[in-house]
């Protein structure tokens, strides 16, 4: 229950939900019990003759006293008056009282459920927001290890499971126990001996129910994990449809999905069987207990060994039959709680992930970039794997620095250390002489724009993709950025211009068009620092030419770090850094490096010219 207490904190303040729920529930319980208690006077006064003792007792109204006996005697006094004057009126009165009790029971049950629904929806809203905020706060390395489908499963399926369990838990705590208490108070009032007999039999069924629900938690964990894997597979399939078909891998993908889907089915089936078996077992046990009561209580009435009357015994049976419903509800809630505990643990695990990169309490704002970016003896490693070793270089304001080297030597990692997507392991990255860790991340990243090989666009309009993060942007500002990025002409050729929806990840556009939109987005931000990560490597020659022209427009007057795949694009760089094994092994401008006798850059340049 510790997990649920933690999660239920997201529905605070409880008072505005729990207090009215509790009040409405108690009133509903009273009328629920009262409607069955009316069976006794209905049977006694209508179908049994009134004995002398009762006539003397109920002929006159009782004196007021604050006790249950006073209200009972007053009620019976009204019935007696009806009975002696016109019996049919007594029948109308009791029938009307039963109808009113049923209506009020359901009215207050509805009001209580509405309060519960408010609590559930607020819990889900805040829980999803907390998870989404946490995901957006985690460092980028986390997402290289986790399945996207698993995260989606936690945001959706696990939260939905908690919503269901939360409703059940509140009912278990604030409704069903009081309903049971109300029923048992009425049962004890009718016959203490018979009620104690039921309390001896009921625990027998509880043992079986506990055995049934014991394994629900593990099966629920299997179901949630399987759903995460299936969502990942669906996402990969939708994104890689062209590759899958071109390699005739459709059958392979279908088989993988079928196997995972079959595992999900089997795990769900086991959970369903146990979850449905518990309430069924509970109901069967309840019927068994009722049968035992019929035998034992009936023998008491028939043998005249107690003062239990037939009418009271019938009322006892009627009330006890209602005990089965809240008892069954509690059993169902307990099985759901077992199932939901697995979902709760997965949610808590994500919420408790440490945020490794965050602002210092004393962090300052980077209001403007004035001087330089300095890598001072920087080393970095992923876990135990070293990536960068003793990196030292400086980018002065307005300079263009290029990083060259084979894949996996740490070029992109260097770019990611500047905006603090990752934290250095040793050394420091400084902007204007201040360690980037001493700036607020928002102000630091506000000075930068990124254009990467992986083009990230959103299923939205061209306008909103360019003006990302700026809902107050004007059309003139967006058009100006698009013109600098050589994107305005093709945008105007689309069906709705800047209001054209470009599809998931911009799939309705060509590669060159998507890249120019990402450049326009970078231009729109008006950054002081520009980071280009192999921005043209995935383009054909014709698209590269138009994109490179857009990049040249973007780089003009800006401090730029370029990660280059095609060396022809960095000839004008102020300094080129050649990397190998996580280290800088050469540096210089194009002409210095190309004229060096044993230059690695010269060898790479010659190899690319031969390939072209």
Beta strands, then each sheet from edge to edge (+ up, - down):
strand 1: 372-382
strand 2: 385-396
strand 3: 400-404
strand 4: 426-431
strand 5: 434-435
strand 6: 448-452
strand 7: 529-533
strand 8: 559-563
strand 9: 575-580
strand 10: 583-588
sheet 1: 2+ 1- 4+ 5-
sheet 2: 6+ 7+ 8+ 3+ 9+ 10-
end
